[in-house]
Every structure is written in structure tokens, then in C-alpha cells.
Amino acid sequence: MPTTAIAVAALMMSACAAGPVARTPLTDAPSRPASEVIVSPDPQESADPRTGAADAFRAWVEASRIPDVDTACAGLAPDLKTRMIAEVNASGAIAVETCEQMIAAAAGLYAEVGDDGAIDVAVQQETATDATLFVTYLASGDCGTVVMQRTGTEWIITDESRECAG
């Protein structure tokens, strides 16, 4: 893996599980009978407030790899964006000024080394407004603790998130 990719990969919210982590298999939703009536959701709700932090983090990783820079940057707390940009620039590997540039550069580097963003996630704790996840990036084995906070119906990754000591 090129040094640039390692530097950026280490900064992009890596995390590792403390012990075995159950993978969540994707399953098809059961089909509904043709006669079943489907009730529309309340129009006052812009997003499903029951979405868990682990699902929100998986969606963030996916957005960061596409890259959907607007979605990926929206999922990061302002102080975390600032810290990550400073760390990327301090590495000397690349220079970025904005979160969007950082996400785009990282996505390119991940694609270059074949890292698809596959992760294992273990929920260490979760309440309606706060969560701590332990995440392992399968391609690299990088790991760390991801701390998230729910603001309204959206989860954001906070500056309290840290890589595994290594």
C-alpha cells in the first residue's frame, strides 16, 4: 500500500473490534401480499429516527468511498473535519483545504489500493443520542473507536473518535 494511502487511510476513521464481531448478513425483505395496504410515513419525519449508529456509520463509509463528498462531510462534526484536514496535511502526502477535497482524495487512494470499505462493526454502547462503535476495516485491519452523536434524526461522527494504538 503506498505511503499516501496508508496516511490517509489511518486518518479516515479506522476502527477494530475487541473480540469477535458478528457480521450482519444482508437479507431480502419478505414480500408483501398484493392486497396489503401500505401506510405512508408521517410527512413531519424527514428520516427514520430509529436508524442505529452502526447503520449510519456504514452509510458514511459507503458515501466516503463513492465519493459522495457532501454526504460524507455532513456526517463529520466540524471539529473532526478540522482535525482530519490538519492530520492529512501534516502527513505531507497530500495537501487539502476542505473536507470535500479530503474525502475525494481519500476515496481515490482507497480505490487505488483496492480497499472497498468493507467493515465489521461492534456497538459498545448506544443511547438515543450517543453511541460508541468499535470498527474494523477488513482490507487493512485498521481499527479504532468511533464516537457518534445524534442531532435530530442524523448521526454524526465526533472528534472523540480515535484510531487503535499501533
Salt bridges, closest charged atoms under 4 A:
GLU36 OE2 - ARG32 NE 3.65
ASP48 OD1 - ARG50 NE 3.03
ASP55 OD1 - ARG58 NH1 3.15
GLU87 OE2 - ARG83 NE 3.39
ASP115 OD1 - ARG65 NH2 3.49
ASP120 OD1 - ARG23 NE 3.33
ASP159 OD1 - ARG83 NH1 2.88
